[in-house]
Amino acid sequence: METIDPTTTRQAIEARVRAKVYEAMGLPVPRKVHAPHPLLVNVSARHCHLTQEAVEILFGAGHELTPKKWLYQDGYYAAEEAVTLVGPRSRVISNLRILGPCRDVNQVELAYTDAIALGIRDVPTRISGDVKASAPGLIMGPKGHLQLEEGIIRAAPHVHMSPADAEFYGVEAGEIMRLKVGGPLGMTFENVQVRIGEGIKLEVHIDTDEGNACNLQPDTPCELLKI
């Protein structure tokens, strides 16, 4: 008899039981229908994350970010505030949106074509938060500027999920999954890193280059697969 961890959520237990029933019947497990939460794949456009200290340097002492649009994940938002990012040879990206709330590390996330337009050809592909030895740049705001010695990355494809989703798919934080995208330009992303958190909805993030490559639309069929 299988032992169930007492901390396992009800949704995860129900998903596991359904999977066992389908396997016993010799039928494929309908993951997309019976997963604890629906899978959403979103294109994450270029943006930045800032510390509170950086916000005050750029917008003035005591300034706090103002939510403009709430994002899919609860508590996260695109701010009213935006900045200008300056790269080599004074190339700029204006109106770079700040995502809140503030973080402990300053970070700019660009698509590869954004980096090329900015004049940066060695932007590393990283998971959010891993900015060590990444590309430098200058951020300008209405009240000041901030020189980043590192912090500009291309965000690696990744999936946010709750512990119940992780239990269902049989994965742990840091593991790699596949994202199968259907449609006329269907393709499979092989290196989608798992990120797990309490209260997190099941959501895959790809950048604008990747979204354009597969022509991702609201009705494009997508499937998340364990390797």
Beta strands, then each sheet from edge to edge (+ up, - down):
strand 1: 40-44
strand 2: 47-49
strand 3: 67-70
strand 4: 77-86
strand 5: 92-100
strand 6: 107-109
strand 7: 125-126
strand 8: 135-140
strand 9: 145-155
strand 10: 158-161
strand 11: 176-181
strand 12: 187-196
strand 13: 203-207
strand 14: 222-226
sheet 1: 1+ 13+ 10- 12- 11+ 14-
sheet 2: 2+ 6- 9- 7-
sheet 3: 2+ 6- 9- 8+ 4- 3+
sheet 4: 2+ 6- 9- 8+ 4- 5+
end
